[in-house]
Amino acid sequence: MKTTKTDNLACRIHLLEQQIDVVKQKAEYAASDSRYEWDLLIDKMVDRLNDLLELANTTAPGLMGASEDDEMESNYSGIHSHRFQS
């Protein structure tokens, strides 16, 4: 049963990472007047990803390897407005 929960959590994390990448790509092509809304969406998604990663580290230590944590932190830290301003 625990394996199913950790698999589900890992799947949710992976899917959210993919969704963030898609939203970031779409935001790059957005009109400058709508980038603020894209930024808000990305910020909310990154917050949710951080919550899931924290949950994974708390409930299933070892689910996310140290190298994966470092990679995710570098991929998603600093995603805020400075990357999308014109």
N, CA, C and O atoms as a Maestro MAE file, in Angstrom:
{
 s_m_m2io_version
 :::
 2.0.0
}

f_m_ct {
 s_m_title
 :::
 protein
 m_atom[344] {
  # First column is atom index #
  i_m_mmod_type
  r_m_x_coord
  r_m_y_coord
  r_m_z_coord
  i_m_residue_number
  s_m_chain_name
  s_m_pdb_residue_name
  s_m_pdb_atom_name
  i_m_atomic_number
  :::
  1 25 0.820 -1.192 0.000 1 A "MET " " N  " 7
  2 3 0.000 0.000 0.000 1 A "MET " " CA " 6
  3 2 0.867 1.260 0.000 1 A "MET " " C  " 6
  4 15 0.568 2.217 -0.714 1 A "MET " " O  " 8
  5 25 1.942 1.265 0.800 2 A "LYS " " N  " 7
  6 3 2.804 2.434 0.854 2 A "LYS " " CA " 6
  7 2 3.466 2.676 -0.502 2 A "LYS " " C  " 6
  8 15 3.654 3.824 -0.905 2 A "LYS " " O  " 8
  9 25 3.817 1.603 -1.203 3 A "THR " " N  " 7
  10 3 4.422 1.755 -2.520 3 A "THR " " CA " 6
  11 2 3.480 2.486 -3.464 3 A "THR " " C  " 6
  12 15 3.915 3.346 -4.230 3 A "THR " " O  " 8
  13 25 2.209 2.155 -3.418 4 A "THR " " N  " 7
  14 3 1.230 2.822 -4.269 4 A "THR " " CA " 6
  15 2 1.168 4.311 -3.960 4 A "THR " " C  " 6
  16 15 1.092 5.130 -4.876 4 A "THR " " O  " 8
  17 25 1.198 4.668 -2.685 5 A "LYS " " N  " 7
  18 3 1.156 6.080 -2.303 5 A "LYS " " CA " 6
  19 2 2.399 6.818 -2.787 5 A "LYS " " C  " 6
  20 15 2.297 7.932 -3.301 5 A "LYS " " O  " 8
  21 25 3.572 6.206 -2.628 6 A "THR " " N  " 7
  22 3 4.798 6.871 -3.071 6 A "THR " " CA " 6
  23 2 4.858 6.939 -4.590 6 A "THR " " C  " 6
  24 15 5.347 7.922 -5.146 6 A "THR " " O  " 8
  25 25 4.361 5.898 -5.271 7 A "ASP " " N  " 7
  26 3 4.306 5.946 -6.734 7 A "ASP " " CA " 6
  27 2 3.390 7.074 -7.187 7 A "ASP " " C  " 6
  28 15 3.709 7.801 -8.128 7 A "ASP " " O  " 8
  29 25 2.251 7.217 -6.513 8 A "ASN " " N  " 7
  30 3 1.305 8.278 -6.842 8 A "ASN " " CA " 6
  31 2 1.944 9.648 -6.619 8 A "ASN " " C  " 6
  32 15 1.796 10.544 -7.450 8 A "ASN " " O  " 8
  33 25 2.642 9.810 -5.521 9 A "LEU " " N  " 7
  34 3 3.295 11.077 -5.214 9 A "LEU " " CA " 6
  35 2 4.378 11.385 -6.244 9 A "LEU " " C  " 6
  36 15 4.483 12.516 -6.719 9 A "LEU " " O  " 8
  37 25 5.177 10.387 -6.586 10 A "ALA " " N  " 7
  38 3 6.223 10.586 -7.592 10 A "ALA " " CA " 6
  39 2 5.611 10.947 -8.942 10 A "ALA " " C  " 6
  40 15 6.140 11.794 -9.661 10 A "ALA " " O  " 8
  41 25 4.511 10.311 -9.280 11 A "CYS " " N  " 7
  42 3 3.817 10.603 -10.539 11 A "CYS " " CA " 6
  43 2 3.281 12.031 -10.536 11 A "CYS " " C  " 6
  44 15 3.403 12.740 -11.535 11 A "CYS " " O  " 8
  45 25 2.694 12.455 -9.430 12 A "ARG " " N  " 7
  46 3 2.163 13.816 -9.327 12 A "ARG " " CA " 6
  47 2 3.277 14.846 -9.469 12 A "ARG " " C  " 6
  48 15 3.103 15.867 -10.134 12 A "ARG " " O  " 8
  49 25 4.416 14.578 -8.847 13 A "ILE " " N  " 7
  50 3 5.554 15.493 -8.945 13 A "ILE " " CA " 6
  51 2 6.030 15.574 -10.390 13 A "ILE " " C  " 6
  52 15 6.259 16.662 -10.918 13 A "ILE " " O  " 8
  53 25 6.174 14.420 -11.021 14 A "HIS " " N  " 7
  54 3 6.641 14.377 -12.408 14 A "HIS " " CA " 6
  55 2 5.677 15.114 -13.344 14 A "HIS " " C  " 6
  56 15 6.113 15.892 -14.192 14 A "HIS " " O  " 8
  57 25 4.385 14.875 -13.195 15 A "LEU " " N  " 7
  58 3 3.395 15.538 -14.045 15 A "LEU " " CA " 6
  59 2 3.403 17.051 -13.838 15 A "LEU " " C  " 6
  60 15 3.290 17.812 -14.799 15 A "LEU " " O  " 8
  61 25 3.534 17.480 -12.600 16 A "LEU " " N  " 7
  62 3 3.561 18.918 -12.325 16 A "LEU " " CA " 6
  63 2 4.805 19.560 -12.932 16 A "LEU " " C  " 6
  64 15 4.737 20.674 -13.452 16 A "LEU " " O  " 8
  65 25 5.935 18.867 -12.869 17 A "GLU " " N  " 7
  66 3 7.149 19.384 -13.507 17 A "GLU " " CA " 6
  67 2 6.934 19.567 -15.006 17 A "GLU " " C  " 6
  68 15 7.335 20.579 -15.580 17 A "GLU " " O  " 8
  69 25 6.302 18.584 -15.632 18 A "GLN " " N  " 7
  70 3 6.022 18.682 -17.063 18 A "GLN " " CA " 6
  71 2 5.074 19.841 -17.355 18 A "GLN " " C  " 6
  72 15 5.264 20.573 -18.327 18 A "GLN " " O  " 8
  73 25 4.061 20.008 -16.522 19 A "GLN " " N  " 7
  74 3 3.104 21.094 -16.724 19 A "GLN " " CA " 6
  75 2 3.778 22.455 -16.582 19 A "GLN " " C  " 6
  76 15 3.484 23.380 -17.340 19 A "GLN " " O  " 8
  77 25 4.673 22.576 -15.620 20 A "ILE " " N  " 7
  78 3 5.396 23.839 -15.435 20 A "ILE " " CA " 6
  79 2 6.218 24.151 -16.681 20 A "ILE " " C  " 6
  80 15 6.251 25.295 -17.133 20 A "ILE " " O  " 8
  81 25 6.879 23.143 -17.234 21 A "ASP " " N  " 7
  82 3 7.665 23.358 -18.447 21 A "ASP " " CA " 6
  83 2 6.789 23.828 -19.610 21 A "ASP " " C  " 6
  84 15 7.178 24.728 -20.354 21 A "ASP " " O  " 8
  85 25 5.620 23.229 -19.767 22 A "VAL " " N  " 7
  86 3 4.697 23.621 -20.839 22 A "VAL " " CA " 6
  87 2 4.213 25.054 -20.633 22 A "VAL " " C  " 6
  88 15 4.181 25.843 -21.577 22 A "VAL " " O  " 8
  89 25 3.840 25.386 -19.412 23 A "VAL " " N  " 7
  90 3 3.354 26.739 -19.124 23 A "VAL " " CA " 6
  91 2 4.464 27.764 -19.355 23 A "VAL " " C  " 6
  92 15 4.206 28.844 -19.885 23 A "VAL " " O  " 8
  93 25 5.695 27.436 -18.964 24 A "LYS " " N  " 7
  94 3 6.815 28.346 -19.204 24 A "LYS " " CA " 6
  95 2 7.005 28.584 -20.701 24 A "LYS " " C  " 6
  96 15 7.259 29.713 -21.122 24 A "LYS " " O  " 8
  97 25 6.883 27.532 -21.503 25 A "GLN " " N  " 7
  98 3 7.025 27.683 -22.955 25 A "GLN " " CA " 6
  99 2 5.916 28.563 -23.524 25 A "GLN " " C  " 6
  100 15 6.177 29.430 -24.358 25 A "GLN " " O  " 8
  101 25 4.696 28.348 -23.081 26 A "LYS " " N  " 7
  102 3 3.574 29.160 -23.560 26 A "LYS " " CA " 6
  103 2 3.736 30.616 -23.120 26 A "LYS " " C  " 6
  104 15 3.394 31.534 -23.865 26 A "LYS " " O  " 8
  105 25 4.253 30.822 -21.922 27 A "ALA " " N  " 7
  106 3 4.435 32.180 -21.405 27 A "ALA " " CA " 6
  107 2 5.442 32.958 -22.241 27 A "ALA " " C  " 6
  108 15 5.323 34.175 -22.381 27 A "ALA " " O  " 8
  109 25 6.424 32.272 -22.794 28 A "GLU " " N  " 7
  110 3 7.422 32.950 -23.613 28 A "GLU " " CA " 6
  111 2 6.796 33.591 -24.847 28 A "GLU " " C  " 6
  112 15 7.292 34.601 -25.346 28 A "GLU " " O  " 8
  113 25 5.714 33.008 -25.332 29 A "TYR " " N  " 7
  114 3 5.060 33.516 -26.535 29 A "TYR " " CA " 6
  115 2 3.852 34.405 -26.230 29 A "TYR " " C  " 6
  116 15 3.191 34.890 -27.148 29 A "TYR " " O  " 8
  117 25 3.571 34.612 -24.977 30 A "ALA " " N  " 7
  118 3 2.408 35.416 -24.584 30 A "ALA " " CA " 6
  119 2 2.668 36.891 -24.862 30 A "ALA " " C  " 6
  120 15 3.807 37.358 -24.852 30 A "ALA " " O  " 8
  121 25 1.601 37.592 -25.106 31 A "ALA " " N  " 7
  122 3 1.714 39.037 -25.286 31 A "ALA " " CA " 6
  123 2 2.198 39.659 -23.983 31 A "ALA " " C  " 6
  124 15 1.912 39.157 -22.896 31 A "ALA " " O  " 8
  125 25 2.919 40.735 -24.106 32 A "SER " " N  " 7
  126 3 3.509 41.348 -22.909 32 A "SER " " CA " 6
  127 2 2.461 41.778 -21.893 32 A "SER " " C  " 6
  128 15 2.742 41.794 -20.694 32 A "SER " " O  " 8
  129 25 1.252 42.130 -22.348 33 A "ASP " " N  " 7
  130 3 0.227 42.560 -21.404 33 A "ASP " " CA " 6
  131 2 -0.366 41.409 -20.598 33 A "ASP " " C  " 6
  132 15 -1.033 41.652 -19.593 33 A "ASP " " O  " 8
  133 25 -0.142 40.168 -21.010 34 A "SER " " N  " 7
  134 3 -0.682 39.030 -20.260 34 A "SER " " CA " 6
  135 2 0.393 38.257 -19.496 34 A "SER " " C  " 6
  136 15 0.089 37.256 -18.847 34 A "SER " " O  " 8
  137 25 1.619 38.700 -19.566 35 A "ARG " " N  " 7
  138 3 2.699 37.966 -18.895 35 A "ARG " " CA " 6
  139 2 2.557 37.955 -17.382 35 A "ARG " " C  " 6
  140 15 2.992 37.011 -16.722 35 A "ARG " " O  " 8
  141 25 1.959 38.988 -16.836 36 A "TYR " " N  " 7
  142 3 1.750 39.027 -15.387 36 A "TYR " " CA " 6
  143 2 0.891 37.847 -14.949 36 A "TYR " " C  " 6
  144 15 1.191 37.201 -13.945 36 A "TYR " " O  " 8
  145 25 -0.176 37.562 -15.696 37 A "GLU " " N  " 7
  146 3 -1.046 36.432 -15.366 37 A "GLU " " CA " 6
  147 2 -0.302 35.108 -15.503 37 A "GLU " " C  " 6
  148 15 -0.481 34.202 -14.690 37 A "GLU " " O  " 8
  149 25 0.531 34.999 -16.531 38 A "TRP " " N  " 7
  150 3 1.330 33.782 -16.699 38 A "TRP " " CA " 6
  151 2 2.278 33.620 -15.513 38 A "TRP " " C  " 6
  152 15 2.454 32.523 -14.983 38 A "TRP " " O  " 8
  153 25 2.886 34.741 -15.109 39 A "ASP " " N  " 7
  154 3 3.793 34.708 -13.957 39 A "ASP " " CA " 6
  155 2 3.086 34.213 -12.702 39 A "ASP " " C  " 6
  156 15 3.628 33.392 -11.962 39 A "ASP " " O  " 8
  157 25 1.879 34.710 -12.462 40 A "LEU " " N  " 7
  158 3 1.117 34.277 -11.292 40 A "LEU " " CA " 6
  159 2 0.834 32.782 -11.349 40 A "LEU " " C  " 6
  160 15 0.958 32.080 -10.345 40 A "LEU " " O  " 8
  161 25 0.454 32.302 -12.522 41 A "LEU " " N  " 7
  162 3 0.184 30.873 -12.685 41 A "LEU " " CA " 6
  163 2 1.438 30.047 -12.423 41 A "LEU " " C  " 6
  164 15 1.380 29.036 -11.724 41 A "LEU " " O  " 8
  165 25 2.554 30.468 -12.971 42 A "ILE " " N  " 7
  166 3 3.812 29.743 -12.776 42 A "ILE " " CA " 6
  167 2 4.201 29.752 -11.305 42 A "ILE " " C  " 6
  168 15 4.619 28.726 -10.768 42 A "ILE " " O  " 8
  169 25 4.066 30.902 -10.650 43 A "ASP " " N  " 7
  170 3 4.388 30.980 -9.220 43 A "ASP " " CA " 6
  171 2 3.543 30.008 -8.402 43 A "ASP " " C  " 6
  172 15 4.055 29.334 -7.509 43 A "ASP " " O  " 8
  173 25 2.250 29.938 -8.709 44 A "LYS " " N  " 7
  174 3 1.369 29.012 -7.989 44 A "LYS " " CA " 6
  175 2 1.764 27.566 -8.246 44 A "LYS " " C  " 6
  176 15 1.737 26.741 -7.333 44 A "LYS " " O  " 8
  177 25 2.130 27.257 -9.484 45 A "MET " " N  " 7
  178 3 2.530 25.888 -9.818 45 A "MET " " CA " 6
  179 2 3.834 25.511 -9.120 45 A "MET " " C  " 6
  180 15 3.980 24.390 -8.632 45 A "MET " " O  " 8
  181 25 4.772 26.443 -9.075 46 A "VAL " " N  " 7
  182 3 6.046 26.185 -8.402 46 A "VAL " " CA " 6
  183 2 5.821 26.012 -6.902 46 A "VAL " " C  " 6
  184 15 6.447 25.156 -6.276 46 A "VAL " " O  " 8
  185 25 4.934 26.817 -6.323 47 A "ASP " " N  " 7
  186 3 4.600 26.651 -4.904 47 A "ASP " " CA " 6
  187 2 4.025 25.260 -4.654 47 A "ASP " " C  " 6
  188 15 4.377 24.606 -3.672 47 A "ASP " " O  " 8
  189 25 3.149 24.814 -5.536 48 A "ARG " " N  " 7
  190 3 2.553 23.477 -5.397 48 A "ARG " " CA " 6
  191 2 3.621 22.401 -5.531 48 A "ARG " " C  " 6
  192 15 3.604 21.416 -4.793 48 A "ARG " " O  " 8
  193 25 4.552 22.580 -6.468 49 A "LEU " " N  " 7
  194 3 5.643 21.620 -6.631 49 A "LEU " " CA " 6
  195 2 6.481 21.555 -5.359 49 A "LEU " " C  " 6
  196 15 6.837 20.470 -4.901 49 A "LEU " " O  " 8
  197 25 6.793 22.709 -4.794 50 A "ASN " " N  " 7
  198 3 7.568 22.730 -3.551 50 A "ASN " " CA " 6
  199 2 6.821 22.029 -2.421 50 A "ASN " " C  " 6
  200 15 7.428 21.321 -1.618 50 A "ASN " " O  " 8
  201 25 5.493 22.226 -2.357 51 A "ASP " " N  " 7
  202 3 4.686 21.526 -1.351 51 A "ASP " " CA " 6
  203 2 4.755 20.016 -1.546 51 A "ASP " " C  " 6
  204 15 4.895 19.269 -0.578 51 A "ASP " " O  " 8
  205 25 4.656 19.565 -2.798 52 A "LEU " " N  " 7
  206 3 4.726 18.125 -3.073 52 A "LEU " " CA " 6
  207 2 6.104 17.563 -2.745 52 A "LEU " " C  " 6
  208 15 6.215 16.458 -2.214 52 A "LEU " " O  " 8
  209 25 7.150 18.315 -3.058 53 A "LEU " " N  " 7
  210 3 8.500 17.858 -2.732 53 A "LEU " " CA " 6
  211 2 8.698 17.766 -1.225 53 A "LEU " " C  " 6
  212 15 9.327 16.831 -0.729 53 A "LEU " " O  " 8
  213 25 8.159 18.739 -0.503 54 A "GLU " " N  " 7
  214 3 8.243 18.698 0.960 54 A "GLU " " CA " 6
  215 2 7.484 17.493 1.502 54 A "GLU " " C  " 6
  216 15 7.962 16.801 2.402 54 A "GLU " " O  " 8
  217 25 6.301 17.247 0.949 55 A "LEU " " N  " 7
  218 3 5.518 16.078 1.349 55 A "LEU " " CA " 6
  219 2 6.276 14.792 1.053 55 A "LEU " " C  " 6
  220 15 6.279 13.868 1.866 55 A "LEU " " O  " 8
  221 25 6.915 14.731 -0.103 56 A "ALA " " N  " 7
  222 3 7.685 13.541 -0.469 56 A "ALA " " CA " 6
  223 2 8.839 13.332 0.500 56 A "ALA " " C  " 6
  224 15 9.096 12.207 0.927 56 A "ALA " " O  " 8
  225 25 9.532 14.401 0.849 57 A "ASN " " N  " 7
  226 3 10.663 14.278 1.771 57 A "ASN " " CA " 6
  227 2 10.216 13.895 3.170 57 A "ASN " " C  " 6
  228 15 10.958 13.239 3.901 57 A "ASN " " O  " 8
  229 25 9.007 14.300 3.550 58 A "THR " " N  " 7
  230 3 8.489 13.999 4.881 58 A "THR " " CA " 6
  231 2 7.925 12.591 4.968 58 A "THR " " C  " 6
  232 15 8.219 11.855 5.911 58 A "THR " " O  " 8
  233 25 7.116 12.216 3.987 59 A "THR " " N  " 7
  234 3 6.402 10.939 4.067 59 A "THR " " CA " 6
  235 2 7.129 9.789 3.402 59 A "THR " " C  " 6
  236 15 6.901 8.630 3.748 59 A "THR " " O  " 8
  237 25 7.993 10.089 2.463 60 A "ALA " " N  " 7
  238 3 8.689 9.022 1.743 60 A "ALA " " CA " 6
  239 2 10.141 9.419 1.508 60 A "ALA " " C  " 6
  240 15 10.548 9.655 0.371 60 A "ALA " " O  " 8
  241 25 10.931 9.493 2.593 61 A "PRO " " N  " 7
  242 3 12.340 9.852 2.422 61 A "PRO " " CA " 6
  243 2 13.008 8.878 1.455 61 A "PRO " " C  " 6
  244 15 12.779 7.670 1.511 61 A "PRO " " O  " 8
  245 25 13.814 9.411 0.595 62 A "GLY " " N  " 7
  246 3 14.483 8.575 -0.385 62 A "GLY " " CA " 6
  247 2 13.723 8.457 -1.694 62 A "GLY " " C  " 6
  248 15 14.267 7.967 -2.683 62 A "GLY " " O  " 8
  249 25 12.460 8.903 -1.713 63 A "LEU " " N  " 7
  250 3 11.685 8.860 -2.954 63 A "LEU " " CA " 6
  251 2 12.366 9.718 -4.009 63 A "LEU " " C  " 6
  252 15 12.512 9.310 -5.162 63 A "LEU " " O  " 8
  253 25 12.774 10.895 -3.604 64 A "MET " " N  " 7
  254 3 13.482 11.793 -4.500 64 A "MET " " CA " 6
  255 2 14.945 11.777 -4.086 64 A "MET " " C  " 6
  256 15 15.275 12.173 -2.968 64 A "MET " " O  " 8
  257 25 15.822 11.326 -4.970 65 A "GLY " " N  " 7
  258 3 17.243 11.256 -4.664 65 A "GLY " " CA " 6
  259 2 17.839 12.635 -4.497 65 A "GLY " " C  " 6
  260 15 17.268 13.621 -4.964 65 A "GLY " " O  " 8
  261 25 18.967 12.715 -3.844 66 A "ALA " " N  " 7
  262 3 19.607 14.007 -3.590 66 A "ALA " " CA " 6
  263 2 19.941 14.727 -4.886 66 A "ALA " " C  " 6
  264 15 19.763 15.941 -4.985 66 A "ALA " " O  " 8
  265 25 20.421 13.993 -5.879 67 A "SER " " N  " 7
  266 3 20.770 14.648 -7.137 67 A "SER " " CA " 6
  267 2 19.528 15.194 -7.824 67 A "SER " " C  " 6
  268 15 19.582 16.256 -8.444 67 A "SER " " O  " 8
  269 25 18.410 14.484 -7.724 68 A "GLU " " N  " 7
  270 3 17.171 14.966 -8.320 68 A "GLU " " CA " 6
  271 2 16.681 16.208 -7.592 68 A "GLU " " C  " 6
  272 15 16.204 17.146 -8.231 68 A "GLU " " O  " 8
  273 25 16.789 16.234 -6.263 69 A "ASP " " N  " 7
  274 3 16.377 17.409 -5.497 69 A "ASP " " CA " 6
  275 2 17.186 18.629 -5.921 69 A "ASP " " C  " 6
  276 15 16.631 19.705 -6.141 69 A "ASP " " O  " 8
  277 25 18.508 18.454 -6.035 70 A "ASP " " N  " 7
  278 3 19.361 19.566 -6.424 70 A "ASP " " CA " 6
  279 2 19.007 20.060 -7.818 70 A "ASP " " C  " 6
  280 15 18.972 21.265 -8.071 70 A "ASP " " O  " 8
  281 25 18.743 19.109 -8.732 71 A "GLU " " N  " 7
  282 3 18.387 19.478 -10.096 71 A "GLU " " CA " 6
  283 2 17.069 20.235 -10.124 71 A "GLU " " C  " 6
  284 15 16.949 21.247 -10.814 71 A "GLU " " O  " 8
  285 25 16.077 19.753 -9.378 72 A "MET " " N  " 7
  286 3 14.778 20.415 -9.358 72 A "MET " " CA " 6
  287 2 14.889 21.801 -8.757 72 A "MET " " C  " 6
  288 15 14.265 22.748 -9.235 72 A "MET " " O  " 8
  289 25 15.685 21.914 -7.707 73 A "GLU " " N  " 7
  290 3 15.839 23.222 -7.073 73 A "GLU " " CA " 6
  291 2 16.445 24.209 -8.052 73 A "GLU " " C  " 6
  292 15 16.017 25.362 -8.116 73 A "GLU " " O  " 8
  293 25 17.442 23.769 -8.820 74 A "SER " " N  " 7
  294 3 18.048 24.677 -9.779 74 A "SER " " CA " 6
  295 2 17.113 24.965 -10.942 74 A "SER " " C  " 6
  296 15 17.155 26.060 -11.504 74 A "SER " " O  " 8
  297 25 16.266 24.001 -11.318 75 A "ASN " " N  " 7
  298 3 15.322 24.213 -12.414 75 A "ASN " " CA " 6
  299 2 14.208 25.164 -12.037 75 A "ASN " " C  " 6
  300 15 13.754 25.935 -12.883 75 A "ASN " " O  " 8
  301 25 13.751 25.136 -10.797 76 A "TYR " " N  " 7
  302 3 12.544 25.853 -10.433 76 A "TYR " " CA " 6
  303 2 12.766 26.979 -9.447 76 A "TYR " " C  " 6
  304 15 11.817 27.692 -9.119 76 A "TYR " " O  " 8
  305 25 13.967 27.166 -8.967 77 A "SER " " N  " 7
  306 3 14.190 28.325 -8.115 77 A "SER " " CA " 6
  307 2 14.431 29.521 -9.025 77 A "SER " " C  " 6
  308 15 15.107 29.404 -10.047 77 A "SER " " O  " 8
  309 25 13.895 30.631 -8.666 78 A "GLY " " N  " 7
  310 3 14.090 31.826 -9.461 78 A "GLY " " CA " 6
  311 2 13.270 31.878 -10.730 78 A "GLY " " C  " 6
  312 15 13.656 32.563 -11.677 78 A "GLY " " O  " 8
  313 25 12.160 31.183 -10.780 79 A "ILE " " N  " 7
  314 3 11.311 31.179 -11.971 79 A "ILE " " CA " 6
  315 2 10.484 32.451 -12.039 79 A "ILE " " C  " 6
  316 15 9.729 32.634 -12.994 79 A "ILE " " O  " 8
  317 25 10.595 33.295 -11.100 80 A "HIS " " N  " 7
  318 3 9.680 34.421 -10.970 80 A "HIS " " CA " 6
  319 2 9.830 35.436 -12.095 80 A "HIS " " C  " 6
  320 15 10.465 35.149 -13.110 80 A "HIS " " O  " 8
  321 25 9.272 36.575 -11.931 81 A "SER " " N  " 7
  322 3 9.037 37.532 -13.005 81 A "SER " " CA " 6
  323 2 10.278 37.930 -13.803 81 A "SER " " C  " 6
  324 15 10.150 38.262 -14.981 81 A "SER " " O  " 8
  325 25 11.460 37.910 -13.216 82 A "HIS " " N  " 7
  326 3 12.622 38.384 -13.958 82 A "HIS " " CA " 6
  327 2 12.879 37.565 -15.218 82 A "HIS " " C  " 6
  328 15 13.505 38.070 -16.150 82 A "HIS " " O  " 8
  329 25 12.420 36.323 -15.277 83 A "ARG " " N  " 7
  330 3 12.635 35.497 -16.461 83 A "ARG " " CA " 6
  331 2 11.654 35.825 -17.568 83 A "ARG " " C  " 6
  332 15 11.879 35.447 -18.717 83 A "ARG " " O  " 8
  333 25 10.570 36.521 -17.252 84 A "PHE " " N  " 7
  334 3 9.532 36.736 -18.245 84 A "PHE " " CA " 6
  335 2 9.287 38.204 -18.560 84 A "PHE " " C  " 6
  336 15 8.396 38.532 -19.345 84 A "PHE " " O  " 8
  337 25 10.051 39.067 -17.968 85 A "GLN " " N  " 7
  338 3 9.853 40.485 -18.255 85 A "GLN " " CA " 6
  339 2 10.442 40.809 -19.614 85 A "GLN " " C  " 6
  340 15 11.431 40.213 -20.039 85 A "GLN " " O  " 8
  341 25 9.822 41.756 -20.284 86 A "SER " " N  " 7
  342 3 10.323 42.127 -21.613 86 A "SER " " CA " 6
  343 2 11.360 43.214 -21.532 86 A "SER " " C  " 6
  344 15 11.885 43.644 -22.558 86 A "SER " " O  " 8
  :::
 }
 m_bond[343] {
  # First column is bond index #
  i_m_from
  i_m_to
  i_m_order
  :::
  1 1 2 1
  2 2 3 1
  3 3 4 2
  4 3 5 1
  5 5 6 1
  6 6 7 1
  7 7 8 2
  8 7 9 1
  9 9 10 1
  10 10 11 1
  11 11 12 2
  12 11 13 1
  13 13 14 1
  14 14 15 1
  15 15 16 2
  16 15 17 1
  17 17 18 1
  18 18 19 1
  19 19 20 2
  20 19 21 1
  21 21 22 1
  22 22 23 1
  23 23 24 2
  24 23 25 1
  25 25 26 1
  26 26 27 1
  27 27 28 2
  28 27 29 1
  29 29 30 1
  30 30 31 1
  31 31 32 2
  32 31 33 1
  33 33 34 1
  34 34 35 1
  35 35 36 2
  36 35 37 1
  37 37 38 1
  38 38 39 1
  39 39 40 2
  40 39 41 1
  41 41 42 1
  42 42 43 1
  43 43 44 2
  44 43 45 1
  45 45 46 1
  46 46 47 1
  47 47 48 2
  48 47 49 1
  49 49 50 1
  50 50 51 1
  51 51 52 2
  52 51 53 1
  53 53 54 1
  54 54 55 1
  55 55 56 2
  56 55 57 1
  57 57 58 1
  58 58 59 1
  59 59 60 2
  60 59 61 1
  61 61 62 1
  62 62 63 1
  63 63 64 2
  64 63 65 1
  65 65 66 1
  66 66 67 1
  67 67 68 2
  68 67 69 1
  69 69 70 1
  70 70 71 1
  71 71 72 2
  72 71 73 1
  73 73 74 1
  74 74 75 1
  75 75 76 2
  76 75 77 1
  77 77 78 1
  78 78 79 1
  79 79 80 2
  80 79 81 1
  81 81 82 1
  82 82 83 1
  83 83 84 2
  84 83 85 1
  85 85 86 1
  86 86 87 1
  87 87 88 2
  88 87 89 1
  89 89 90 1
  90 90 91 1
  91 91 92 2
  92 91 93 1
  93 93 94 1
  94 94 95 1
  95 95 96 2
  96 95 97 1
  97 97 98 1
  98 98 99 1
  99 99 100 2
  100 99 101 1
  101 101 102 1
  102 102 103 1
  103 103 104 2
  104 103 105 1
  105 105 106 1
  106 106 107 1
  107 107 108 2
  108 107 109 1
  109 109 110 1
  110 110 111 1
  111 111 112 2
  112 111 113 1
  113 113 114 1
  114 114 115 1
  115 115 116 2
  116 115 117 1
  117 117 118 1
  118 118 119 1
  119 119 120 2
  120 119 121 1
  121 121 122 1
  122 122 123 1
  123 123 124 2
  124 123 125 1
  125 125 126 1
  126 126 127 1
  127 127 128 2
  128 127 129 1
  129 129 130 1
  130 130 131 1
  131 131 132 2
  132 131 133 1
  133 133 134 1
  134 134 135 1
  135 135 136 2
  136 135 137 1
  137 137 138 1
  138 138 139 1
  139 139 140 2
  140 139 141 1
  141 141 142 1
  142 142 143 1
  143 143 144 2
  144 143 145 1
  145 145 146 1
  146 146 147 1
  147 147 148 2
  148 147 149 1
  149 149 150 1
  150 150 151 1
  151 151 152 2
  152 151 153 1
  153 153 154 1
  154 154 155 1
  155 155 156 2
  156 155 157 1
  157 157 158 1
  158 158 159 1
  159 159 160 2
  160 159 161 1
  161 161 162 1
  162 162 163 1
  163 163 164 2
  164 163 165 1
  165 165 166 1
  166 166 167 1
  167 167 168 2
  168 167 169 1
  169 169 170 1
  170 170 171 1
  171 171 172 2
  172 171 173 1
  173 173 174 1
  174 174 175 1
  175 175 176 2
  176 175 177 1
  177 177 178 1
  178 178 179 1
  179 179 180 2
  180 179 181 1
  181 181 182 1
  182 182 183 1
  183 183 184 2
  184 183 185 1
  185 185 186 1
  186 186 187 1
  187 187 188 2
  188 187 189 1
  189 189 190 1
  190 190 191 1
  191 191 192 2
  192 191 193 1
  193 193 194 1
  194 194 195 1
  195 195 196 2
  196 195 197 1
  197 197 198 1
  198 198 199 1
  199 199 200 2
  200 199 201 1
  201 201 202 1
  202 202 203 1
  203 203 204 2
  204 203 205 1
  205 205 206 1
  206 206 207 1
  207 207 208 2
  208 207 209 1
  209 209 210 1
  210 210 211 1
  211 211 212 2
  212 211 213 1
  213 213 214 1
  214 214 215 1
  215 215 216 2
  216 215 217 1
  217 217 218 1
  218 218 219 1
  219 219 220 2
  220 219 221 1
  221 221 222 1
  222 222 223 1
  223 223 224 2
  224 223 225 1
  225 225 226 1
  226 226 227 1
  227 227 228 2
  228 227 229 1
  229 229 230 1
  230 230 231 1
  231 231 232 2
  232 231 233 1
  233 233 234 1
  234 234 235 1
  235 235 236 2
  236 235 237 1
  237 237 238 1
  238 238 239 1
  239 239 240 2
  240 239 241 1
  241 241 242 1
  242 242 243 1
  243 243 244 2
  244 243 245 1
  245 245 246 1
  246 246 247 1
  247 247 248 2
  248 247 249 1
  249 249 250 1
  250 250 251 1
  251 251 252 2
  252 251 253 1
  253 253 254 1
  254 254 255 1
  255 255 256 2
  256 255 257 1
  257 257 258 1
  258 258 259 1
  259 259 260 2
  260 259 261 1
  261 261 262 1
  262 262 263 1
  263 263 264 2
  264 263 265 1
  265 265 266 1
  266 266 267 1
  267 267 268 2
  268 267 269 1
  269 269 270 1
  270 270 271 1
  271 271 272 2
  272 271 273 1
  273 273 274 1
  274 274 275 1
  275 275 276 2
  276 275 277 1
  277 277 278 1
  278 278 279 1
  279 279 280 2
  280 279 281 1
  281 281 282 1
  282 282 283 1
  283 283 284 2
  284 283 285 1
  285 285 286 1
  286 286 287 1
  287 287 288 2
  288 287 289 1
  289 289 290 1
  290 290 291 1
  291 291 292 2
  292 291 293 1
  293 293 294 1
  294 294 295 1
  295 295 296 2
  296 295 297 1
  297 297 298 1
  298 298 299 1
  299 299 300 2
  300 299 301 1
  301 301 302 1
  302 302 303 1
  303 303 304 2
  304 303 305 1
  305 305 306 1
  306 306 307 1
  307 307 308 2
  308 307 309 1
  309 309 310 1
  310 310 311 1
  311 311 312 2
  312 311 313 1
  313 313 314 1
  314 314 315 1
  315 315 316 2
  316 315 317 1
  317 317 318 1
  318 318 319 1
  319 319 320 2
  320 319 321 1
  321 321 322 1
  322 322 323 1
  323 323 324 2
  324 323 325 1
  325 325 326 1
  326 326 327 1
  327 327 328 2
  328 327 329 1
  329 329 330 1
  330 330 331 1
  331 331 332 2
  332 331 333 1
  333 333 334 1
  334 334 335 1
  335 335 336 2
  336 335 337 1
  337 337 338 1
  338 338 339 1
  339 339 340 2
  340 339 341 1
  341 341 342 1
  342 342 343 1
  343 343 344 2
  :::
 }
}
